[in-house]
Amino acid sequence: MNNLKSLFDYSFSIVILLLSIFPLLVFSLLIIVTTKKSPFFKQQRIGRDKRKFYIYKLRTMKGEYKSSITTSKMEITTLGRFLRKYKWDEIPQVINILKGEMSWVGPRPDVPGYADQLFGEDEIILTVKPGITGPAQIKYRNEEELLSNHPDPIKYNDEVLWKDKVEINKKYVKDWSLGKDLKYLFQTFFK
């Protein structure tokens, strides 16, 4: 699994980086103008073997960062909505892939307090690099909406969504294939 997956990750990342350099520069300038902040957002996440690393994204919101679960106190910019809809905000994670911290497909890396608390057979999730996308990410592509519409989003995340994502991600690791990774990439970008 590791050699084939790594070869695909690095090769695809270089192609995507070369194809997206100009749009990323344009988006970065627009983000600076609309938010008056750095175009890049970084946040600590838990990766393979419980190692901490910083994930990179294009900034899509302005306002003050209040919670790692919901973004209800922040305002998504018009440009941010576009970037999120077409997944452009995720492209800087190509750097995470080239640094060996992430993969294109895998369990989504969580903030401290979740994946680093896994134990027993659930820890299988931490034996692989986290991904930009994966089956749990696809199932819960409307996660932000689900959480913002719930009266207790943190409880709902912890007791319902997180538990289901752990089960989905365990199955992903156990049943991995390059064909499935390609399917998840297709579903992420074209559905």
Secondary structure, 3 states (H helix, E strand, C coil): CHHHHHHHHHHHHHHHHHHHHHHHHHHHHHHHHHHCCCCEEEEEEECHHHCEEEEEEECCEECCCCCCCCCCCCEECHHHHHHHHCCHHHCCHHHHHHCCCCEEECCCCCCCCCHHHCCHHHHHHHHCCCEEECHHHHHCCCHHHHHHCCCCHHHHHHHHHHHHHHHHHHHHHHCCCHHHHHHHHHHHHHC
